[in-house]
């Protein structure tokens, strides 16, 4: 595996999930693979689970890690080509990516969207330029449009907990106090649609995602109807795709409550974290026995580990 930027870099999702489960049973089984190699972790945006889980996964594989928080510790990065750099940015992405390549054998990059320029965001400008100018194997730690490591961990969690061969999975929009990216929702839909699951996406009118990520899912604007008979409910907020980045609704009736979860088939609750309690989901649901948020967080380690393992095998 030369890169891991989306589900499109995976030939067989089920096979990747099974390999991740084997690593979960024996995390140190390939500790020799990363010996003498360095993983660079570059964060343009904040992180908790992604940062820690990827570091732990690297540790299991014998990798050294170098970490850079661009907006807190480094120079502001210019990503446009051919510009006169007389504004805030002090370093161009060409040189920055080239420097990363001098110090690291593999790179992991996290960069959020602007939510202003949809074309630039959906072209994945930052991720593509780092790949181009570094020439190193690149793993997405979340990009402008997708979060593949989170989605791999989510699919692992569904496969671990499913009680029937083809579970019903519901991705539900939930209220939020600020505009958030579509990345997690896009990616979750994309990955679940590559498994043997029924996917229903429910949201208020106007919050339709880019159809290239959701083709094959059923779209339902009635949340109660969507929850009927669900095996898994995944709550996530996202801003509008059109008009891009807009908040069209703050309807708190979309908060996931115990009353709503009663419509499910004793369904599990999922969220990628961090989560705003009693806004996206009530305490009762989040702290209840059907909550899988910590299971998802644990699986983040083995999602990262299986991808790094395949990249290291490619380097050999």
C-alpha beads as a LAMMPS data file, in Angstrom:
LAMMPS data file: protein, C-alpha beads

316 atoms
315 bonds

1 atom types
1 bond types

-500.0 500.0 xlo xhi
-500.0 500.0 ylo yhi
-500.0 500.0 zlo zhi

Masses

1 110.0

Atoms # bond

1 1 1 0.000 0.000 0.000
2 1 1 1.635 3.237 -1.200
3 1 1 -1.039 5.592 0.137
4 1 1 -4.162 5.559 2.283
5 1 1 -6.261 8.582 1.435
6 1 1 -9.714 6.998 1.128
7 1 1 -11.527 3.678 0.819
8 1 1 -10.548 3.744 -2.858
9 1 1 -7.011 2.766 -1.805
10 1 1 -8.343 -0.529 -0.380
11 1 1 -8.968 -3.444 -2.718
12 1 1 -10.927 -5.526 -0.190
13 1 1 -12.432 -3.869 2.899
14 1 1 -13.423 -7.164 4.554
15 1 1 -9.907 -8.508 4.194
16 1 1 -8.420 -5.335 5.686
17 1 1 -10.826 -5.539 8.636
18 1 1 -9.926 -9.187 9.296
19 1 1 -6.234 -8.319 9.213
20 1 1 -6.848 -5.515 11.711
21 1 1 -8.599 -7.970 14.047
22 1 1 -5.561 -10.248 13.925
23 1 1 -3.378 -7.328 14.977
24 1 1 -5.800 -6.534 17.782
25 1 1 -5.318 -10.076 19.117
26 1 1 -1.529 -9.812 18.924
27 1 1 -0.438 -6.153 18.593
28 1 1 3.301 -6.850 18.763
29 1 1 3.359 -9.589 16.128
30 1 1 5.022 -7.329 13.535
31 1 1 7.159 -5.145 15.802
32 1 1 10.165 -5.722 13.552
33 1 1 8.635 -4.081 10.480
34 1 1 9.240 -0.493 11.535
35 1 1 12.679 -0.861 13.061
36 1 1 14.971 1.882 11.804
37 1 1 12.115 3.777 10.144
38 1 1 10.381 7.040 11.051
39 1 1 6.747 8.074 10.739
40 1 1 6.142 11.816 10.493
41 1 1 2.803 13.029 11.876
42 1 1 1.843 16.472 10.583
43 1 1 -1.181 18.183 12.129
44 1 1 -2.668 21.314 10.622
45 1 1 -5.634 20.905 12.998
46 1 1 -6.320 19.632 16.543
47 1 1 -6.424 15.949 17.393
48 1 1 -6.788 13.627 20.366
49 1 1 -7.717 10.084 19.239
50 1 1 -5.999 10.316 15.861
51 1 1 -2.763 11.538 17.388
52 1 1 -2.617 9.022 20.234
53 1 1 -3.933 6.006 18.356
54 1 1 -1.528 6.492 15.436
55 1 1 1.407 6.912 17.793
56 1 1 0.465 3.721 19.639
57 1 1 -0.004 1.844 16.362
58 1 1 3.446 3.002 15.240
59 1 1 4.926 1.867 18.562
60 1 1 3.443 -1.612 18.085
61 1 1 5.249 -1.800 14.741
62 1 1 8.609 -0.573 16.024
63 1 1 8.370 2.802 14.271
64 1 1 9.837 6.032 15.605
65 1 1 7.527 9.036 15.333
66 1 1 8.166 12.725 14.738
67 1 1 5.264 15.106 15.270
68 1 1 4.622 18.641 14.073
69 1 1 1.684 20.883 14.956
70 1 1 1.872 23.325 12.065
71 1 1 -0.419 26.055 13.362
72 1 1 1.010 26.048 16.884
73 1 1 4.703 25.284 16.371
74 1 1 5.624 25.897 12.742
75 1 1 5.478 28.619 10.131
76 1 1 2.179 29.368 8.453
77 1 1 2.118 27.371 5.205
78 1 1 1.367 28.783 1.769
79 1 1 -0.321 26.213 -0.498
80 1 1 -0.873 28.280 -3.652
81 1 1 1.624 28.155 -6.475
82 1 1 3.112 31.202 -8.181
83 1 1 2.138 33.723 -5.494
84 1 1 4.222 36.532 -4.010
85 1 1 4.576 35.466 -0.382
86 1 1 4.148 38.888 1.239
87 1 1 1.315 37.900 3.580
88 1 1 1.191 35.799 6.781
89 1 1 2.540 32.529 5.351
90 1 1 6.274 32.160 5.935
91 1 1 6.905 28.790 4.271
92 1 1 5.696 27.202 1.069
93 1 1 4.265 23.718 1.038
94 1 1 6.884 22.659 -1.554
95 1 1 9.744 23.168 0.868
96 1 1 7.790 21.989 3.909
97 1 1 6.835 18.699 2.246
98 1 1 10.380 18.294 0.964
99 1 1 11.732 18.700 4.491
100 1 1 9.239 16.149 5.842
101 1 1 10.591 13.712 3.255
102 1 1 14.196 14.256 4.374
103 1 1 13.376 13.221 7.933
104 1 1 10.648 10.600 7.507
105 1 1 10.041 7.321 5.684
106 1 1 6.250 7.614 5.917
107 1 1 3.946 10.575 6.507
108 1 1 0.566 11.027 8.175
109 1 1 -1.222 14.335 7.573
110 1 1 -4.339 15.898 9.091
111 1 1 -5.858 18.947 7.382
112 1 1 -9.422 20.238 7.710
113 1 1 -11.386 22.058 5.001
114 1 1 -11.817 25.812 4.799
115 1 1 -15.595 25.385 4.384
116 1 1 -15.336 28.479 2.147
117 1 1 -13.912 27.250 -1.152
118 1 1 -15.651 23.984 -1.994
119 1 1 -13.639 23.399 -5.151
120 1 1 -10.307 23.665 -3.318
121 1 1 -11.554 21.542 -0.414
122 1 1 -12.983 18.780 -2.595
123 1 1 -9.863 18.801 -4.752
124 1 1 -7.908 17.926 -1.565
125 1 1 -5.311 20.571 -2.394
126 1 1 -3.167 20.235 0.749
127 1 1 -3.086 16.441 0.821
128 1 1 -2.316 16.143 -2.880
129 1 1 0.515 18.675 -2.737
130 1 1 2.164 17.006 0.247
131 1 1 1.975 13.689 -1.579
132 1 1 3.444 15.270 -4.710
133 1 1 6.267 17.234 -3.102
134 1 1 7.265 14.675 -0.464
135 1 1 7.121 11.508 -2.555
136 1 1 6.617 9.515 0.652
137 1 1 3.908 6.950 1.437
138 1 1 1.076 9.053 2.817
139 1 1 -1.711 8.206 5.255
140 1 1 -4.668 10.529 5.758
141 1 1 -5.297 11.419 9.396
142 1 1 -8.403 13.259 8.129
143 1 1 -8.591 15.489 5.108
144 1 1 -10.965 18.111 3.780
145 1 1 -13.466 15.507 2.572
146 1 1 -12.839 12.134 4.278
147 1 1 -11.544 10.505 7.467
148 1 1 -10.640 6.953 6.367
149 1 1 -8.946 5.778 9.584
150 1 1 -12.030 6.713 11.594
151 1 1 -14.271 4.931 9.109
152 1 1 -12.133 1.798 9.112
153 1 1 -12.381 1.719 12.914
154 1 1 -16.143 2.271 12.661
155 1 1 -16.566 -0.632 10.239
156 1 1 -14.448 -2.809 12.538
157 1 1 -16.752 -1.917 15.441
158 1 1 -19.874 -2.755 13.435
159 1 1 -18.392 -6.101 12.369
160 1 1 -17.494 -6.914 16.005
161 1 1 -20.923 -6.084 17.392
162 1 1 -23.353 -7.035 14.633
163 1 1 -25.983 -9.609 15.542
164 1 1 -27.165 -10.435 12.035
165 1 1 -25.485 -10.826 8.688
166 1 1 -26.826 -7.610 7.158
167 1 1 -27.365 -5.043 9.897
168 1 1 -29.264 -1.809 9.386
169 1 1 -26.928 1.149 9.967
170 1 1 -28.286 4.674 10.336
171 1 1 -26.144 7.777 9.925
172 1 1 -28.024 10.645 11.518
173 1 1 -27.323 14.355 11.386
174 1 1 -27.249 15.910 14.866
175 1 1 -27.270 19.557 15.983
176 1 1 -24.065 21.524 16.599
177 1 1 -23.116 25.072 17.573
178 1 1 -20.731 25.694 14.668
179 1 1 -20.192 24.595 11.095
180 1 1 -18.383 21.261 10.863
181 1 1 -16.871 19.457 7.848
182 1 1 -18.638 16.735 5.896
183 1 1 -15.534 14.503 6.092
184 1 1 -16.627 11.967 8.722
185 1 1 -20.115 11.628 7.245
186 1 1 -18.767 11.297 3.692
187 1 1 -16.235 8.707 4.736
188 1 1 -18.580 6.687 6.935
189 1 1 -21.083 6.398 4.096
190 1 1 -18.351 5.470 1.633
191 1 1 -16.965 2.675 3.833
192 1 1 -20.277 1.210 5.034
193 1 1 -21.453 1.014 1.431
194 1 1 -18.455 -1.249 0.747
195 1 1 -19.735 -3.739 3.355
196 1 1 -22.797 -5.968 3.524
197 1 1 -24.856 -3.468 5.518
198 1 1 -28.048 -1.566 4.821
199 1 1 -27.266 2.154 5.106
200 1 1 -29.864 4.826 5.820
201 1 1 -28.825 8.482 6.052
202 1 1 -31.205 10.820 7.848
203 1 1 -30.950 14.599 8.049
204 1 1 -33.079 17.733 7.752
205 1 1 -33.786 18.883 4.191
206 1 1 -30.834 20.788 2.742
207 1 1 -28.121 18.701 4.389
208 1 1 -27.668 16.316 1.475
209 1 1 -24.071 15.146 1.144
210 1 1 -22.139 14.983 -2.094
211 1 1 -23.912 12.123 -3.912
212 1 1 -20.608 10.594 -4.976
213 1 1 -20.251 9.420 -1.358
214 1 1 -23.837 8.324 -0.718
215 1 1 -24.960 6.516 -3.860
216 1 1 -26.553 3.270 -2.733
217 1 1 -27.794 4.603 0.624
218 1 1 -31.437 5.421 1.398
219 1 1 -31.963 9.083 2.303
220 1 1 -34.680 9.744 4.879
221 1 1 -35.706 13.160 6.224
222 1 1 -37.857 11.664 9.003
223 1 1 -35.441 10.681 11.775
224 1 1 -37.991 8.593 13.672
225 1 1 -38.766 6.545 10.579
226 1 1 -35.070 6.089 9.859
227 1 1 -34.435 4.718 13.365
228 1 1 -37.091 1.998 13.067
229 1 1 -35.420 -1.408 13.366
230 1 1 -31.872 -0.011 13.253
231 1 1 -29.003 -2.100 14.595
232 1 1 -26.569 0.830 14.763
233 1 1 -27.134 4.572 15.003
234 1 1 -24.164 6.790 14.149
235 1 1 -24.650 10.452 15.081
236 1 1 -22.642 13.193 13.397
237 1 1 -23.068 16.833 12.543
238 1 1 -22.078 18.265 9.191
239 1 1 -22.544 21.595 7.467
240 1 1 -24.319 21.965 4.151
241 1 1 -22.734 20.920 0.886
242 1 1 -24.845 23.563 -0.878
243 1 1 -24.647 26.424 0.070
244 1 1 -21.213 25.186 1.066
245 1 1 -20.349 25.273 4.770
246 1 1 -23.688 26.772 5.807
247 1 1 -25.669 25.973 8.950
248 1 1 -29.231 25.581 7.705
249 1 1 -30.811 24.238 10.876
250 1 1 -30.123 24.135 14.601
251 1 1 -33.135 21.934 15.296
252 1 1 -32.462 20.294 18.650
253 1 1 -35.257 17.816 18.134
254 1 1 -32.600 15.864 16.201
255 1 1 -30.641 15.176 19.400
256 1 1 -30.353 11.408 19.860
257 1 1 -32.295 10.458 22.994
258 1 1 -33.213 7.240 24.754
259 1 1 -36.777 7.673 23.527
260 1 1 -35.568 7.710 19.927
261 1 1 -33.237 4.756 20.476
262 1 1 -36.267 2.710 21.604
263 1 1 -37.354 2.678 17.957
264 1 1 -34.270 0.650 17.085
265 1 1 -33.675 -3.081 17.362
266 1 1 -31.917 -2.627 20.727
267 1 1 -29.532 -0.644 18.582
268 1 1 -26.018 0.442 19.435
269 1 1 -25.045 4.101 19.515
270 1 1 -21.888 5.295 17.743
271 1 1 -20.017 8.588 17.501
272 1 1 -16.458 9.397 16.433
273 1 1 -15.815 11.790 19.362
274 1 1 -15.414 14.431 20.616
275 1 1 -19.123 14.790 21.273
276 1 1 -21.133 17.631 22.798
277 1 1 -23.250 15.987 25.457
278 1 1 -26.970 16.726 25.538
279 1 1 -26.696 18.526 22.214
280 1 1 -25.880 15.711 19.802
281 1 1 -26.786 12.912 22.215
282 1 1 -28.153 12.710 25.743
283 1 1 -26.123 11.533 28.719
284 1 1 -28.490 8.587 29.089
285 1 1 -27.611 7.227 25.650
286 1 1 -23.921 8.102 25.703
287 1 1 -23.362 6.516 29.143
288 1 1 -25.677 3.596 28.487
289 1 1 -24.839 -0.066 27.827
290 1 1 -25.421 0.249 24.062
291 1 1 -22.877 3.030 23.579
292 1 1 -19.863 1.987 21.485
293 1 1 -17.903 5.246 21.463
294 1 1 -14.999 3.835 23.484
295 1 1 -14.960 0.639 21.418
296 1 1 -14.590 2.821 18.337
297 1 1 -11.770 4.752 19.984
298 1 1 -9.897 1.548 20.816
299 1 1 -10.293 0.255 17.275
300 1 1 -8.634 3.430 16.011
301 1 1 -5.303 1.919 17.148
302 1 1 -5.691 -1.225 15.046
303 1 1 -7.135 0.638 12.063
304 1 1 -3.979 2.753 11.980
305 1 1 -1.771 -0.253 12.668
306 1 1 -3.049 -2.375 9.793
307 1 1 -2.590 0.493 7.346
308 1 1 0.921 1.283 8.594
309 1 1 1.785 -2.432 8.452
310 1 1 0.784 -2.635 4.798
311 1 1 2.755 0.513 4.005
312 1 1 5.846 -0.846 5.698
313 1 1 5.496 -4.112 3.796
314 1 1 5.355 -2.078 0.587
315 1 1 8.593 -0.296 1.534
316 1 1 10.384 -3.621 2.021

Bonds

1 1 1 2
2 1 2 3
3 1 3 4
4 1 4 5
5 1 5 6
6 1 6 7
7 1 7 8
8 1 8 9
9 1 9 10
10 1 10 11
11 1 11 12
12 1 12 13
13 1 13 14
14 1 14 15
15 1 15 16
16 1 16 17
17 1 17 18
18 1 18 19
19 1 19 20
20 1 20 21
21 1 21 22
22 1 22 23
23 1 23 24
24 1 24 25
25 1 25 26
26 1 26 27
27 1 27 28
28 1 28 29
29 1 29 30
30 1 30 31
31 1 31 32
32 1 32 33
33 1 33 34
34 1 34 35
35 1 35 36
36 1 36 37
37 1 37 38
38 1 38 39
39 1 39 40
40 1 40 41
41 1 41 42
42 1 42 43
43 1 43 44
44 1 44 45
45 1 45 46
46 1 46 47
47 1 47 48
48 1 48 49
49 1 49 50
50 1 50 51
51 1 51 52
52 1 52 53
53 1 53 54
54 1 54 55
55 1 55 56
56 1 56 57
57 1 57 58
58 1 58 59
59 1 59 60
60 1 60 61
61 1 61 62
62 1 62 63
63 1 63 64
64 1 64 65
65 1 65 66
66 1 66 67
67 1 67 68
68 1 68 69
69 1 69 70
70 1 70 71
71 1 71 72
72 1 72 73
73 1 73 74
74 1 74 75
75 1 75 76
76 1 76 77
77 1 77 78
78 1 78 79
79 1 79 80
80 1 80 81
81 1 81 82
82 1 82 83
83 1 83 84
84 1 84 85
85 1 85 86
86 1 86 87
87 1 87 88
88 1 88 89
89 1 89 90
90 1 90 91
91 1 91 92
92 1 92 93
93 1 93 94
94 1 94 95
95 1 95 96
96 1 96 97
97 1 97 98
98 1 98 99
99 1 99 100
100 1 100 101
101 1 101 102
102 1 102 103
103 1 103 104
104 1 104 105
105 1 105 106
106 1 106 107
107 1 107 108
108 1 108 109
109 1 109 110
110 1 110 111
111 1 111 112
112 1 112 113
113 1 113 114
114 1 114 115
115 1 115 116
116 1 116 117
117 1 117 118
118 1 118 119
119 1 119 120
120 1 120 121
121 1 121 122
122 1 122 123
123 1 123 124
124 1 124 125
125 1 125 126
126 1 126 127
127 1 127 128
128 1 128 129
129 1 129 130
130 1 130 131
131 1 131 132
132 1 132 133
133 1 133 134
134 1 134 135
135 1 135 136
136 1 136 137
137 1 137 138
138 1 138 139
139 1 139 140
140 1 140 141
141 1 141 142
142 1 142 143
143 1 143 144
144 1 144 145
145 1 145 146
146 1 146 147
147 1 147 148
148 1 148 149
149 1 149 150
150 1 150 151
151 1 151 152
152 1 152 153
153 1 153 154
154 1 154 155
155 1 155 156
156 1 156 157
157 1 157 158
158 1 158 159
159 1 159 160
160 1 160 161
161 1 161 162
162 1 162 163
163 1 163 164
164 1 164 165
165 1 165 166
166 1 166 167
167 1 167 168
168 1 168 169
169 1 169 170
170 1 170 171
171 1 171 172
172 1 172 173
173 1 173 174
174 1 174 175
175 1 175 176
176 1 176 177
177 1 177 178
178 1 178 179
179 1 179 180
180 1 180 181
181 1 181 182
182 1 182 183
183 1 183 184
184 1 184 185
185 1 185 186
186 1 186 187
187 1 187 188
188 1 188 189
189 1 189 190
190 1 190 191
191 1 191 192
192 1 192 193
193 1 193 194
194 1 194 195
195 1 195 196
196 1 196 197
197 1 197 198
198 1 198 199
199 1 199 200
200 1 200 201
201 1 201 202
202 1 202 203
203 1 203 204
204 1 204 205
205 1 205 206
206 1 206 207
207 1 207 208
208 1 208 209
209 1 209 210
210 1 210 211
211 1 211 212
212 1 212 213
213 1 213 214
214 1 214 215
215 1 215 216
216 1 216 217
217 1 217 218
218 1 218 219
219 1 219 220
220 1 220 221
221 1 221 222
222 1 222 223
223 1 223 224
224 1 224 225
225 1 225 226
226 1 226 227
227 1 227 228
228 1 228 229
229 1 229 230
230 1 230 231
231 1 231 232
232 1 232 233
233 1 233 234
234 1 234 235
235 1 235 236
236 1 236 237
237 1 237 238
238 1 238 239
239 1 239 240
240 1 240 241
241 1 241 242
242 1 242 243
243 1 243 244
244 1 244 245
245 1 245 246
246 1 246 247
247 1 247 248
248 1 248 249
249 1 249 250
250 1 250 251
251 1 251 252
252 1 252 253
253 1 253 254
254 1 254 255
255 1 255 256
256 1 256 257
257 1 257 258
258 1 258 259
259 1 259 260
260 1 260 261
261 1 261 262
262 1 262 263
263 1 263 264
264 1 264 265
265 1 265 266
266 1 266 267
267 1 267 268
268 1 268 269
269 1 269 270
270 1 270 271
271 1 271 272
272 1 272 273
273 1 273 274
274 1 274 275
275 1 275 276
276 1 276 277
277 1 277 278
278 1 278 279
279 1 279 280
280 1 280 281
281 1 281 282
282 1 282 283
283 1 283 284
284 1 284 285
285 1 285 286
286 1 286 287
287 1 287 288
288 1 288 289
289 1 289 290
290 1 290 291
291 1 291 292
292 1 292 293
293 1 293 294
294 1 294 295
295 1 295 296
296 1 296 297
297 1 297 298
298 1 298 299
299 1 299 300
300 1 300 301
301 1 301 302
302 1 302 303
303 1 303 304
304 1 304 305
305 1 305 306
306 1 306 307
307 1 307 308
308 1 308 309
309 1 309 310
310 1 310 311
311 1 311 312
312 1 312 313
313 1 313 314
314 1 314 315
315 1 315 316
